[in-house]
Amino acid sequence: MAEQVIITGAGLGGLATALRLTSKGYKVKVLEKYHQPGGRLNSYKEQGFTFDLGPSFFSMSYEFDELFHSCGMENPLKYQQLAPLYTVNFAGSDRNFQIFRDLKKLAEEFKDIEPDFEAKCRKYLAGAKTIFHDTEYRIVKKNFNGKFDYLLSMAGVPWKHAPAMFRSMWTELDRHFESHEVKVIFSLVAFFLGATPFDTPAVYKLLNYTELEHDGYWSVEGGMYRIVETIVAELEKRGVEFEYGTEIKKVHRIGKEVSGLEDQNGHVWKADLYVINADAAAFRGQVLGREKYSEPKLDAMDWTLSPFTIYLGVKGKVEGLHHHNYFLGNNFKEYADKIFKLSVNPEKPYYYVNVSSKSNPACAPEGCENIFILCPVPDMRYKTHWQDAETLADNIIADLSERTGFDLAGNTMVRKVMPPDEWRDTFNLYRGSGLGLAHGLNQIGAFRPANKDESLNNLYYVGASTIPGTGLPIVVISSKLVTERICHEHQLV
């Protein structure tokens, strides 16, 4: 008889793990607090508009290919490559920089502010490429049996990369480029992943390689939620059962084994193995009661910024927007230094805008646009209340209207604002942190909460706050690593 597995959380990590485990012969049940699957990779619909609730694009598309192929399937998703990748507007300027993967076209964008850009960029990306490929299998796509094993793997990474671990991404950009605008634009991969480039190690310039050279950015035909719908449909064919409205509050144990998970109604769910697709640090503290992950110790960790999101369904076409846009101010260093610890709404906020109806017209009624706005804000350790959420939303919408020349407020048909406290409560995000634990040197690899519980032999973790880290393709890799560990330790006969 196949071993029974309960997966708590129907985010991408949980769903991908369920797909992999069913392919190995395990029988899986998925428990989910929300009323539908997907976690942060979710969907919101109203009046004919469909919005990506969270992630609106992805890189490393081949990781989804690997997921499906490893499970005996052709990849049923149809990708759409973003071109340009995105546009960037700085406050006070009518200029929109278009960011292309074609470096000759990109050099044209920067020719008046960065002399000899193409040669500088190729040199910068060459270094980023070697970091990516020298760490891909030694660090990212690997399980570790403790910190010593991790340090041995690190020793196998060429020492030429060591300096990039101890200087910031901004310092690295400063070594290659002169233009402030170019440095800001290249650092957005860090800033909008929840950290500033002044605190992010320079090794993460590898993200510039993934966007500009390696694979680019992609969306999914029909919207990002098609990823979830596709995996869930396949899981249901395989007999996987989903229980929604189910939040785990307590773990029952017998010795060093989990004997059941108790939900908010007192029902105990039993299986042979358990996989937690919730925050791997917060679950250990809040549910398992581990002192190492007590609230003061969780608060002392480095967390990614919180999402403040706005969903607008508007009448008319906004010509000044592409699929993927950034709207920035003129005080990047000052803003980045303050944003993590503000207790009030940020002045002149920096924000990202996605208009998926530009690539997927079915996401909005004819002649309309669906506009998703993300403003990174401090997590709820610093700004504890969000009664002023609508005021911040009004300010962002007014700023975007001015910068695009389109009256968004006057043409709004649908408006939904989702501040950090709603993200926290909806998806159990610790302090409303959007992407879980940050990626400083003390929170990566074996220094990140492990995907195998340290005390309970049949309890595992998958998702953004365990290894290898955050981001859709990285979470897909996380599902592969935890599946490999489960199969190694609990091989079916």
Secondary structure, DSSP 4 states (H G I P E B T S, - for coil): -PPEEEEE--BHHHHHHHHHHHHTT-EEEEE-SSSSSBTTS-EEEETTEEEESS---BS-THHHHHHHHHTT------EEE-SSSEEEEETT---EEEE-SSHHHHHHHHTTTSTTHHHHHHHHHHHHHHHHHHHIIIIIT---SSHHHHHHHHHTS-GGGHHHHHSBHHHHHHHH---HHHHHHHHHHHHTTTS-TTTSBGGGGHHHHIIIIIS--EEETT-THHHHHHHHHHHHHTT-EEE-S--EEEEEEETTEEEEEEETTS-EE--SEEEE-S-HHHHHHHTT--GGG-HHHHHHS-BPPEEEEEEEEEES--TT--SEEEEE-S-HHHHHHHHTT-SSPPSS--EEEE-GGGT-GGGS-TTEEEEEEEEEE--TTT----TTHHHHHHHHHHHHHHHHT--TGGGEEEEEEE-HHHHHHHHT-GGG-SSSB---GGGSGGGSPPSB-SS-TTEEE-STTSSS-SSHHHHHHHHHHHHHHHHHHS---
